Each structure stands twice: as structure tokens, then as C-alpha cells.
Amino acid sequence: MTRYVYLGGEAALEDSRIVGLFDLDNTSWSWRTREFLSRAERDGRVMNAAEDLPRSFVLCVDKNVILTQPTTATLARRLEYQERT
């Protein structure tokens, strides 16, 4: 069964494509994360689904990155809800 998680704006993603949910405030202090995000942006693998400043990002199995407005806690609750239903 295919399940989708709403990421904000007009973006939804199949839950099986999600590798991880990352909080931008907690992860962007690391130079490795900043370098990864910079490289992804240079390679055209970043999609901005945030209507305002992004709070988190979703890493997909194809190494694409989706910037999102909802926090990682909100996205995790949406994933949990999808698993229960």
C-alpha cells in the first residue's frame, strides 16, 4: 500500500522514499551538513516546499533534499499516523 506524507505547500512524498528527517537548527551547525546541503543545491537536488523559512529537511533515497516548514516532530507524527491507519 502506498502512503504519502504531507510536507507542506503543495508537496507530499511517498513514505518509503524517506531516509531521514533533520532539524535545520540542530544539524546546520555541522560543516558536513552545510557542505552536503550546498552540494545538493549546486547539483539541483534541493526542492523548497517551505512557504516561509524552512525548519527541517527531508532526505530521500535518491539523495534529493526537500526543505520543509513543519518541524521534524510534526513530520514524525504524520509518519506515525500513516503507519497506524
Backbone as CSV, one residue per row, in Angstrom:
resi,resn,N_x,N_y,N_z,CA_x,CA_y,CA_z,C_x,C_y,C_z
1,MET,0.836,-1.179,0.000,0.000,0.000,0.000,0.884,1.246,0.000
2,THR,0.606,2.150,-0.897,1.356,3.391,-0.996,0.766,4.425,-0.055
3,ARG,1.641,5.011,0.782,1.208,6.058,1.708,2.049,7.297,1.463
4,TYR,1.398,8.436,1.546,2.068,9.713,1.320,2.049,10.554,2.588
5,VAL,3.114,11.328,2.763,3.234,12.223,3.907,3.219,13.656,3.365
6,TYR,2.346,14.476,3.940,2.245,15.876,3.542,3.418,16.643,4.134
7,LEU,4.188,17.334,3.274,5.371,18.062,3.714,5.158,19.562,3.823
8,GLY,4.033,20.050,3.342,3.769,21.477,3.360,3.649,22.005,1.950
9,GLY,3.033,23.160,1.813,2.833,23.741,0.487,2.049,22.779,-0.384
10,GLU,2.589,22.479,-1.529,1.956,21.524,-2.435,2.738,20.216,-2.490
11,ALA,3.574,19.961,-1.490,4.462,18.799,-1.524,3.980,17.661,-0.637
12,ALA,3.976,16.490,-1.212,3.730,15.242,-0.485,4.742,14.243,-1.012
13,LEU,5.115,13.299,-0.182,6.149,12.342,-0.546,5.751,10.955,-0.085
14,GLU,6.002,9.980,-0.921,5.739,8.593,-0.557,6.635,8.235,0.631
15,ASP,6.057,7.679,1.680,6.813,7.430,2.913,7.998,6.488,2.706
16,SER,7.927,5.586,1.750,9.028,4.647,1.519,10.250,5.324,0.897
17,ARG,10.103,6.550,0.412,11.226,7.284,-0.186,12.009,8.089,0.846
18,ILE,11.521,8.147,2.086,12.163,8.966,3.118,13.276,8.185,3.803
19,VAL,14.467,8.775,3.793,15.608,8.213,4.513,15.667,8.796,5.918
20,GLY,15.453,10.111,6.031,15.526,10.745,7.337,14.918,12.125,7.361
21,LEU,14.579,12.547,8.565,14.047,13.881,8.832,15.072,14.603,9.695
22,PHE,15.445,15.818,9.310,16.509,16.524,10.011,16.095,17.948,10.339
23,ASP,16.343,18.361,11.558,16.064,19.709,12.023,17.192,20.627,11.557
24,LEU,16.858,21.689,10.844,17.891,22.583,10.315,18.665,23.309,11.412
25,ASP,17.998,23.698,12.498,18.700,24.391,13.583,19.744,23.499,14.244
26,ASN,19.419,22.237,14.430,20.337,21.328,15.117,21.408,20.736,14.213
27,THR,21.148,20.635,12.922,22.119,19.987,12.047,22.978,20.956,11.252
28,SER,22.516,22.172,11.041,23.250,23.092,10.170,24.515,23.664,10.825
29,TRP,24.723,23.439,12.099,25.960,23.902,12.723,27.145,23.049,12.267
30,SER,26.892,21.835,11.805,27.957,20.939,11.360,28.417,21.328,9.958
31,TRP,29.723,21.448,9.766,30.237,21.797,8.450,29.921,20.713,7.438
32,ARG,29.815,19.463,7.884,29.499,18.365,6.959,28.069,18.498,6.420
33,THR,27.153,18.865,7.301,25.772,19.059,6.853,25.683,20.250,5.922
34,ARG,26.348,21.339,6.271,26.339,22.520,5.404,26.931,22.189,4.039
35,GLU,28.011,21.430,4.022,28.637,21.032,2.757,27.711,20.127,1.950
36,PHE,27.062,19.175,2.617,26.119,18.289,1.935,24.983,19.086,1.299
37,LEU,24.397,20.009,2.064,23.292,20.814,1.548,23.752,21.739,0.421
38,SER,24.933,22.308,0.547,25.471,23.170,-0.513,25.694,22.378,-1.794
39,ARG,26.259,21.189,-1.667,26.496,20.344,-2.836,25.170,19.926,-3.472
40,ALA,24.192,19.561,-2.642,22.882,19.168,-3.166,22.243,20.336,-3.919
41,GLU,22.386,21.535,-3.387,21.821,22.705,-4.055,22.534,22.971,-5.379
42,ARG,23.858,22.880,-5.379,24.618,23.066,-6.621,24.224,22.047,-7.682
43,ASP,23.940,20.816,-7.243,23.581,19.734,-8.165,22.103,19.755,-8.557
44,GLY,21.342,20.708,-8.026,19.930,20.824,-8.371,19.055,19.761,-7.723
45,ARG,19.482,19.270,-6.553,18.728,18.221,-5.867,17.948,18.744,-4.664
46,VAL,17.788,20.057,-4.544,17.061,20.649,-3.417,15.745,21.232,-3.912
47,MET,14.672,20.852,-3.244,13.360,21.411,-3.531,12.883,22.134,-2.276
48,ASN,12.423,23.345,-2.438,11.939,24.114,-1.298,10.412,24.024,-1.243
49,ALA,9.897,23.286,-0.263,8.450,23.162,-0.071,7.971,24.066,1.057
50,ALA,8.867,24.876,1.607,8.520,25.769,2.716,7.938,27.061,2.166
51,GLU,6.866,27.510,2.778,6.258,28.767,2.378,6.970,29.957,3.032
52,ASP,7.703,29.693,4.091,8.471,30.695,4.821,9.853,30.098,5.048
53,LEU,10.514,30.490,6.115,11.819,29.902,6.430,11.666,28.409,6.731
54,PRO,12.479,27.564,6.108,12.382,26.134,6.393,12.898,25.813,7.792
55,ARG,12.251,24.855,8.429,12.658,24.421,9.773,13.350,23.072,9.744
56,SER,13.085,22.311,8.680,13.669,20.971,8.607,13.887,20.591,7.154
57,PHE,14.592,19.476,6.975,14.720,18.950,5.624,14.544,17.449,5.652
58,VAL,14.067,16.946,4.525,13.822,15.517,4.354,14.841,15.017,3.343
59,LEU,15.561,13.963,3.708,16.495,13.323,2.795,15.794,12.128,2.176
60,CYS,15.816,12.067,0.852,15.132,10.999,0.115,16.137,9.933,-0.328
61,VAL,15.637,8.766,-0.677,16.508,7.659,-1.090,17.331,8.005,-2.328
62,ASP,16.843,8.887,-3.181,17.586,9.283,-4.375,18.535,10.456,-4.096
63,LYS,18.775,10.742,-2.814,19.660,11.805,-2.325,19.138,13.205,-2.608
64,ASN,17.875,13.321,-2.987,17.251,14.635,-3.100,16.924,15.134,-1.702
65,VAL,16.851,16.439,-1.577,16.580,17.092,-0.301,15.350,17.971,-0.477
66,ILE,14.412,17.864,0.462,13.222,18.709,0.429,13.214,19.558,1.694
67,LEU,13.270,20.876,1.523,13.189,21.799,2.655,11.727,21.978,3.007
68,THR,11.409,21.891,4.301,10.017,21.941,4.733,9.815,22.943,5.859
69,GLN,8.593,23.438,5.952,8.197,24.337,7.029,7.906,23.581,8.331
70,PRO,7.197,22.438,8.275,6.899,21.732,9.527,8.184,21.237,10.214
71,THR,8.127,21.173,11.529,9.266,20.667,12.294,9.393,19.159,12.095
72,THR,10.532,18.625,12.491,10.730,17.178,12.397,9.734,16.431,13.279
73,ALA,9.364,17.014,14.409,8.384,16.372,15.298,7.027,16.257,14.604
74,THR,6.619,17.302,13.919,5.346,17.267,13.188,5.392,16.233,12.075
75,LEU,6.480,16.215,11.332,6.606,15.239,10.247,6.626,13.809,10.789
76,ALA,7.301,13.613,11.920,7.343,12.274,12.533,5.948,11.836,12.968
77,ARG,5.158,12.762,13.537,3.778,12.429,13.910,2.950,12.061,12.692
78,ARG,3.147,12.766,11.602,2.423,12.428,10.367,2.801,11.038,9.873
79,LEU,4.069,10.692,9.974,4.507,9.347,9.578,3.902,8.282,10.485
80,GLU,3.908,8.548,11.790,3.305,7.606,12.746,1.832,7.406,12.449
81,TYR,1.131,8.481,12.165,-0.284,8.399,11.856,-0.505,7.544,10.601
82,GLN,0.350,7.737,9.614,0.235,6.945,8.387,0.414,5.455,8.681
83,GLU,1.347,5.119,9.562,1.591,3.712,9.905,0.414,3.098,10.647
84,ARG,-0.265,3.891,11.469,-1.390,3.365,12.261,-2.657,3.184,11.437
85,THR,-2.809,3.970,10.372,-4.040,3.894,9.589,-3.915,2.958,8.416
